Amino acid sequence: MTEDSQRNFRSVYYEKVGFRGVEEKKSLEILLKDDRLDIEKLCTFSQRFPLPSMYRALVWKVLLGILPPHHESHAQVMMYRKDQYSDILHALKVTRFISDTTPQVEVYLRMHQLESGKLPRSPSFLRPKAFEQYLSLEDGRLLSHLRACSAVSRLPYDLWFRRCFAGCLPESSLQRVWDKVVSGSCKILLFVAVEILLTFKIKVMALNSAEKITKFLENIPQDSSDAIVSKAIDLWHKHCGTPVHSA
């Protein structure tokens, strides 16, 4: 049995007996020791497993292209990035896209949009049709209720998809979602939104107006967030398959 197959076998075994994360952490540490980090393997790992908190910042920076794959360049590149951050922040203030009172989540969004050349002339968001398709597959009756209340077009899409649930989910749950987003699977956002509706189906079905439904969904109870994210990841795997860990 090869070293990779042995590692994969141990990962499955540890997960079955309740010791999730033990072997995965070792696999990630092996990947991070390479002189040139393997982006593809790091993406696969992030898609397959939750990132250990102690390595999350480093892995995100590499996957987002903030840091290069080569370790020896990290310190110098971070100096350049700090200067870049200051320049972009100043530009947004001068053009009045942000101010000192702008929420930090909005600031980061605008910075990303400016750097990627996608800064809009006015805020807008087109809700993904795939969201309705997946909700229909999971619970057509719930979708019908939302349509009957004229709530489908008024759900908090901005909070869910534009802000990637920042301000909706607590940090501990949010990190698990962003592991998937950073490593290339924005589709996870659709399933988190679907799972929020499924989790609070009874409450949503009891509300009879778009205003009430939206207000509730913008302030969902925080104590259910970890379960929501876990179930959303299961839904994501169900509809999109499970990435194979290649470390």
N, C-alpha and C positions, 0 to 999 in steps of 0.2 A: 504494500500500500504506500503510495507516495505521501510526501509531507503535507501537501495541500489537501489530499483526500482524508488524511488522518485528522487534520485540523477541522475540516468540515464535519466529519463524523463526531468529533468531540463537541463541537458547537451544538449539534442537534441533540446529543445526549445530555449536555448540561441544561439545555432549554427544557427538555422533557422532565428532568428531575428537579426543576425549580431553581437552578442556579444560572439564570440568564445574565449575560453580560461578563461572566468570568473569562471565558475563552475569547469572546469578541474583543475585550479590552487588550488581551495579549496580541491578537491579530493586528489590531490597529497600531499598537506600539511597534510591531515589526515593520509595518508599512511606513511609519513616521521616522524610522531609522535610516531609510534609504537616502543616499546622497542627493538623488533627484527623485522627489516625490512622484508617485504614479497617480495622476489625476483620475484616470479611469477607475482604478481600484478604490481610491478614496470615495468616488461617487457611488460605486457599487456598495461599498460598506455603509455609507450614509443612507442609501435607499433601503438596505436590508436590516440595519440595526440602529437603535438610538445611539448617538454619540456620547461617550463619557464626558461629563461637564468639564473636566480638566483639560481636555483636548479640543473641545468644541470651537473655541475662538480661533485656534490655529487652523483647523480643518476648514472652517468657513472662509477664512481669509484666503486660503490657497484655492479653494473651489471657486470663489468669486473673482479670482484673478488679482486680488489686492496684494498678495504675496506671490512671488514666483516659486516654481517647484524646487529650486536650488536653495538649500539651507544657508549657504554662505552669503547670499544676497539679501536675506531677510532684514537685517538691521538697517542697511542703507536704503532699501526700498521703503521701509516704514517711515524714514525721515522725509522722503519725497512725498509719501502719501499724506503726512501731516500738513505739509505745505499746500498740497492740493486741496485738502479739506478746507483749510482757511480761505483759499482763493474762491472756491465754489460758494462757501457760506457768504462771503462778502458780496459776490456777484448777485446772489439771490436777494440779499437785503437791498442792494442798490436798485435792482429792477422791481422791488416791492412785491416779490412773490412770497416773501416771508417777512416777519417782524419779530421783535423780542417777545411777543406774546403768542407766537405760533407754536402749537403743540409739537413736541420733539419728533413724534411719529411723522407728522406732516413735513417737518424740516428734512428728515432723512429721505422721504419720498421725493421731494422736490430736488434734492441734491442728486439723487440717482437719475431723475428725469433729465436734468440739465446736462449731466456728464454723458448720458447716452443719446443726447439729441432728441429727446422725446418730451420736452417740457411743453405742456399744452398752453394754448392761448387762454383757455378757460377750463376749469375743472369739468371733466365729463367721464362717464364710465358706462360701457355697454355690458350688460349682464350676459354671461355665457349661456347659450341655449343648452349646453351639456348639463348644466345644473338641473334644469327641469326634466331632462331625459333620465338622469340617474334617480331623481326623487320619484319620478313616475314608476320606475322599475322597482323601487323599494317600497313605496306606499302611494299608490294612485289616488286613494281616497283623500289622503292628506293634501296632495297637490290640487285635487278638485276643490277642496275647502278653501285653499288659498286663492284659487281663481274666482270662486264664488264671492269672496270678500274683496276682490280686486286688489289683493295684497301681493301678488307675484311680482309686479313691477315696482313695488315699494318696499321690498325687503332690504335690509341693511347691506346691500352689495358693496358699498364704499368701504364699510368697516370690515367686511369679510374678505373681499378680494383685492381692493386697492391698498388697504393697510395690512393685509395678510393676517387678520385677527388680532393685531396689536391694539390693545385697549378693550378687547373682547374676552380674551383668555388670559389667565395669569401667566407669569413668565415661565414657570416650570413646565406648563403644558405647551406654551407657545414655542419653546425651544425645540420640542419634539416635532412640531409641524414644520418649523423652519429648517430642520435638518434635511427634510425631503425637498423643500423649496430651493434651498441653497445648492443641493446636489442635482438639481435639474428637473424635479417633478412638481411643477406648479399645480398639477391636477389634484394633488392632495387637498388643496383649498376647497375644491368642489365637494369632496367627501366629508370634510369637516362641517361645511354648511349643511349638507344633507343630514348628517348625524345629529347636529344641533336640533333640527326640526323633528327628527325621529325621537330623540330623547325627550323632548318637551311636547310631544304630539298631543297629549291629553290637554295640556294648558292651551296650546295653540288652537285646537279644535273647539275649545270652549269660548274663544274670543271671536267676535263677529264683525270686526271692522279692521281695515288695513292699518289704521292708526294705532290701535291697541296691540295688534300683532307685532308691528314694527317696534314699538316702544318696549315690549317685553323682550324681543330678540336682541335689542341693543344693550340690554342689561340682564343677561341670563345669570342664574345662580352659579357662583364660582366653584362650589363644592362638587360639581359633576364634571368639571373640565377634564380631569385625567381620564375618566371613563369615556368621555366623548371622543377624545383624541385616539385612545386605544381602539375603539370601535370604528372610528373613521379610517384608521390605518388598515384595519381588517377589511373594510369596504373597498378601500383602494386596491388592496391585493386581490380581492374577489373579482373586481371588474377589470383590473389592469395587469394582474399577474404579480408574482413575487420575483424581484430581481435576484439573480444568483450571485452570491458572495464569491469573488474571485481572488481574495487575498491568500 
